[in-house]
Amino acid sequence: MGLPLTEFERRVADVLHRIPRGKTLAYSQVALRAGRPGGARSVVRALRGLHGAGVQVPWWRVIRADHTLAAEVAAEQARRLKREGVKTRGRRVL
């Protein structure tokens, strides 16, 4: 098991678990729902912390505000989203 989770990481995990299958939220929307308006970058850090702690969350349901996927994870993210019925074209969620 990894490091203990911060309160914000716990809130982000809760928000992610509430995103319905086949739906997405922008990082900024996750931040707002987790109580940190304007904290999109904090969500990215929280996702890394959750991963490091071995916490499984549906990370692939979080996308950029412009509906694109981050290059580092785009192939895997698109594959998982398509499996849930989300349409993508290249690195863009339609």
GIKA-V200111 format. One record per pair of residues at least 24 apart in sequence whose ideal C-beta (glycine too) atoms are under 10 Angstrom apart, sorted by the first residue. I is the first residue (numbers start at 1). J is the second residue. D is the distance in Angstrom with one decimal. If there is no record, write none. Layout:
# GIKA-V200111
((I | J | D) (I | J | D))
This chain:
# GIKA-V200111
((1 | 53 | 6.8) (1 | 54 | 5.8) (1 | 55 | 9.4) (2 | 49 | 8.0) (2 | 50 | 8.8) (2 | 51 | 8.4) (2 | 52 | 4.5) (2 | 53 | 3.6) (2 | 54 | 5.4) (2 | 55 | 8.1) (3 | 49 | 7.3) (3 | 52 | 6.6) (3 | 53 | 5.9) (3 | 54 | 10.0) (4 | 49 | 9.7) (4 | 53 | 7.5) (5 | 46 | 8.8) (5 | 49 | 6.8) (5 | 50 | 7.1) (5 | 52 | 9.8) (5 | 53 | 5.7) (5 | 55 | 7.0) (6 | 42 | 9.9) (6 | 45 | 9.5) (6 | 46 | 7.5) (6 | 49 | 6.8) (6 | 50 | 9.9) (6 | 53 | 9.9) (7 | 34 | 9.5) (7 | 35 | 9.0) (8 | 34 | 6.3) (8 | 35 | 7.6) (8 | 36 | 6.4) (8 | 39 | 8.1) (8 | 42 | 6.6) (8 | 43 | 8.7) (8 | 45 | 8.8) (8 | 46 | 5.8) (8 | 49 | 8.8) (9 | 34 | 9.0) (9 | 42 | 9.6) (9 | 43 | 9.7) (9 | 45 | 8.7) (9 | 46 | 4.6) (9 | 47 | 8.6) (9 | 48 | 9.4) (9 | 49 | 4.9) (9 | 50 | 5.6) (9 | 52 | 9.8) (9 | 53 | 7.5) (9 | 55 | 7.8) (9 | 57 | 9.7) (10 | 34 | 8.9) (10 | 46 | 9.0) (10 | 50 | 9.1) (10 | 55 | 9.0) (11 | 35 | 5.9) (11 | 36 | 8.2) (11 | 46 | 8.3) (12 | 36 | 8.9) (12 | 39 | 9.4) (12 | 42 | 8.3) (12 | 43 | 5.8) (12 | 44 | 9.9) (12 | 45 | 9.4) (12 | 46 | 4.2) (12 | 47 | 7.0) (12 | 49 | 8.6) (12 | 50 | 7.0) (12 | 55 | 9.8) (12 | 57 | 7.8) (12 | 59 | 9.8) (12 | 62 | 9.1) (13 | 46 | 8.0) (13 | 47 | 9.2) (13 | 49 | 9.7) (13 | 50 | 5.8) (13 | 53 | 9.5) (13 | 55 | 5.9) (13 | 56 | 9.1) (13 | 57 | 5.2) (13 | 58 | 9.9) (13 | 59 | 9.9) (14 | 57 | 9.3) (15 | 43 | 8.7) (15 | 46 | 9.7) (15 | 57 | 9.1) (15 | 61 | 10.0) (15 | 62 | 9.0) (16 | 43 | 9.2) (16 | 46 | 9.4) (16 | 47 | 8.3) (16 | 50 | 8.4) (16 | 55 | 9.7) (16 | 56 | 9.9) (16 | 57 | 4.3) (16 | 58 | 5.5) (16 | 59 | 6.8) (16 | 60 | 9.7) (16 | 61 | 6.7) (16 | 62 | 6.8) (17 | 56 | 9.5) (17 | 57 | 6.6) (17 | 58 | 7.1) (17 | 61 | 9.9) (18 | 58 | 9.7) (19 | 57 | 9.4) (19 | 58 | 6.3) (19 | 60 | 9.8) (19 | 61 | 4.5) (19 | 62 | 7.8) (20 | 58 | 9.7) (20 | 61 | 8.6) (20 | 84 | 9.2) (21 | 58 | 8.0) (21 | 61 | 8.3) (21 | 83 | 9.4) (21 | 84 | 5.1) (21 | 85 | 8.0) (21 | 86 | 9.4) (22 | 61 | 8.7) (22 | 81 | 8.3) (22 | 83 | 9.5) (22 | 84 | 4.5) (22 | 85 | 4.5) (22 | 86 | 5.8) (23 | 58 | 9.9) (23 | 61 | 6.6) (23 | 81 | 9.8) (23 | 84 | 8.3) (23 | 85 | 9.6) (23 | 86 | 7.8) (24 | 58 | 9.9) (24 | 60 | 8.5) (24 | 61 | 5.1) (24 | 62 | 7.0) (24 | 63 | 4.9) (24 | 64 | 10.0) (24 | 67 | 8.2) (24 | 69 | 9.8) (24 | 77 | 9.7) (24 | 81 | 7.2) (24 | 84 | 9.3) (24 | 86 | 6.6) (24 | 93 | 6.0) (25 | 61 | 6.6) (25 | 62 | 6.0) (25 | 63 | 7.5) (25 | 65 | 10.0) (26 | 62 | 7.4) (26 | 63 | 6.1) (26 | 64 | 6.5) (26 | 65 | 4.3) (26 | 66 | 8.5) (26 | 67 | 8.2) (27 | 62 | 5.8) (27 | 63 | 7.7) (27 | 64 | 6.7) (27 | 65 | 7.2) (27 | 70 | 9.5) (28 | 64 | 9.0) (28 | 65 | 5.6) (29 | 62 | 8.6) (29 | 63 | 9.6) (29 | 65 | 8.2) (30 | 61 | 9.2) (30 | 62 | 5.7) (30 | 63 | 10.0) (40 | 64 | 8.6) (40 | 65 | 7.6) (44 | 70 | 8.5) (47 | 73 | 9.8) (58 | 84 | 8.9) (60 | 84 | 8.2) (60 | 86 | 9.0) (61 | 86 | 8.4) (63 | 88 | 9.6) (63 | 91 | 9.6) (63 | 92 | 9.2) (63 | 93 | 5.5) (64 | 91 | 9.2) (64 | 92 | 9.6) (64 | 93 | 9.0) (66 | 92 | 8.3) (66 | 93 | 9.6) (67 | 91 | 9.4) (67 | 92 | 5.6) (67 | 93 | 4.7) (67 | 94 | 7.7) (68 | 92 | 5.3) (68 | 93 | 7.4) (69 | 93 | 7.1))
